[in-house]
Amino acid sequence: MSMRGRLTTVIVLFLVAVALAVLSVATFLKPGTPGGVTDFTKSQAAGQPVHILAQTVGSIGFGPHPTWVTYMVMNPTTHKWVQDTTWKLPAHTKIDMTIEQFDSGSPLRNQEWGQIQGTVGHSMQLNGKTVSVYNSFTGTGVGHTFTVPTLGVSVPLVGVNGSDTLCGQAPCSTKMPHNEISFSFETQGAGSYPWQCFVPCGLGFLYGNGGPMSTQNYMGGFLEVVNS
């Protein structure tokens, strides 16, 4: 092969590699559906705690990825469940959060995620009982976590018994098997704070980290913190 032919081959291979890299990044950053921002800045009087009610569901049951695990959140204005993981919050405010966990669990790959971190009192309420650390090798394991790395917040979401009949259509009724996890944390200054689940739960994807794990509006999103 001539020098020119070799150079052409190298350039083509380089462009293919770049295209694959761009495709991988685009796939990781692709938005979920539907999208939007759920605004919690007007749901309470200034200076008062913000209340967030969310769900984790093992199978959303609709949309382009009906079998994907997802978060749902209660819109404070319409009082309807929405598939949205970008939440607008006031700065320097206490957030009282309740998560209804409808998915099954398993032992954590890293037991560090069993510790409740960054919450008020470094604890959570699990079905009304105060817990500061959860041993995922006991009971029904952990299904997901709610983790905001830049705030140091991480809460394990204890799974339900996988042998039970689980909810497969979001939003789920509290008549279905679930655990109720509640905790509080403080927002900091204005900025965009990413949050996500740190339990690989993308069934059918490499190491469980693809699909819903890497798609906004499923298992991760942003806290958009603004000044009052």
GIKA-V718618 format. One record per pair of residues at least 6 apart in sequence whose C-alpha atoms are under 6 Angstrom apart, sorted by the first residue. I is the first residue (numbers start at 1). J is the second residue. If there is no record, write none. Layout:
# GIKA-V718618
i=I j=J
i=I j=J
This chain:
# GIKA-V718618
i=28 j=214
i=31 j=216
i=32 j=215
i=32 j=216
i=32 j=217
i=37 j=86
i=37 j=87
i=38 j=87
i=39 j=87
i=39 j=88
i=40 j=88
i=40 j=89
i=41 j=89
i=41 j=90
i=49 j=94
i=49 j=95
i=50 j=95
i=50 j=96
i=51 j=96
i=51 j=97
i=52 j=97
i=53 j=73
i=53 j=74
i=53 j=98
i=53 j=99
i=54 j=72
i=54 j=73
i=54 j=99
i=55 j=71
i=55 j=72
i=55 j=99
i=55 j=100
i=55 j=101
i=56 j=70
i=56 j=71
i=56 j=101
i=56 j=102
i=57 j=69
i=57 j=70
i=57 j=102
i=57 j=103
i=58 j=69
i=58 j=103
i=59 j=67
i=59 j=68
i=59 j=69
i=59 j=168
i=60 j=66
i=60 j=68
i=60 j=69
i=60 j=169
i=60 j=170
i=61 j=168
i=61 j=169
i=70 j=218
i=70 j=219
i=71 j=218
i=72 j=82
i=72 j=83
i=73 j=81
i=73 j=82
i=74 j=80
i=74 j=81
i=84 j=217
i=85 j=217
i=85 j=221
i=86 j=221
i=86 j=222
i=86 j=223
i=87 j=223
i=87 j=224
i=88 j=224
i=88 j=225
i=89 j=225
i=90 j=225
i=90 j=226
i=90 j=227
i=90 j=228
i=91 j=187
i=91 j=188
i=91 j=189
i=91 j=190
i=91 j=225
i=91 j=226
i=91 j=227
i=92 j=187
i=92 j=188
i=93 j=186
i=93 j=187
i=94 j=185
i=94 j=186
i=95 j=184
i=95 j=185
i=95 j=186
i=96 j=184
i=97 j=182
i=97 j=183
i=97 j=184
i=98 j=181
i=98 j=182
i=99 j=180
i=99 j=181
i=100 j=179
i=100 j=180
i=101 j=178
i=101 j=179
i=102 j=178
i=103 j=143
i=103 j=159
i=104 j=143
i=104 j=159
i=104 j=160
i=104 j=161
i=104 j=162
i=105 j=140
i=105 j=141
i=105 j=142
i=105 j=143
i=105 j=159
i=106 j=141
i=106 j=142
i=107 j=136
i=107 j=137
i=107 j=141
i=108 j=136
i=114 j=133
i=114 j=134
i=114 j=156
i=115 j=133
i=116 j=122
i=116 j=123
i=116 j=132
i=116 j=133
i=116 j=154
i=116 j=155
i=117 j=153
i=117 j=154
i=118 j=152
i=118 j=153
i=119 j=184
i=119 j=185
i=120 j=184
i=120 j=185
i=123 j=131
i=123 j=132
i=124 j=130
i=124 j=131
i=124 j=182
i=124 j=183
i=125 j=181
i=125 j=182
i=126 j=180
i=126 j=181
i=127 j=180
i=136 j=142
i=140 j=159
i=140 j=160
i=140 j=161
i=141 j=158
i=141 j=159
i=142 j=157
i=142 j=158
i=142 j=159
i=143 j=157
i=143 j=158
i=143 j=159
i=144 j=157
i=144 j=197
i=144 j=199
i=145 j=155
i=145 j=156
i=145 j=157
i=145 j=197
i=145 j=198
i=146 j=154
i=146 j=155
i=146 j=197
i=147 j=153
i=147 j=154
i=147 j=195
i=147 j=196
i=148 j=195
i=160 j=178
i=190 j=225
i=190 j=226
i=190 j=227
i=191 j=225
i=192 j=223
i=192 j=224
i=193 j=222
i=193 j=223
i=194 j=221
i=194 j=222
i=195 j=220
i=195 j=221
i=195 j=222
i=196 j=219
i=196 j=220
i=197 j=219
i=200 j=208
i=200 j=209
i=201 j=208
i=202 j=208
i=202 j=209
i=202 j=210
i=202 j=211
i=202 j=212
i=202 j=213
i=212 j=218
i=212 j=219
i=213 j=219
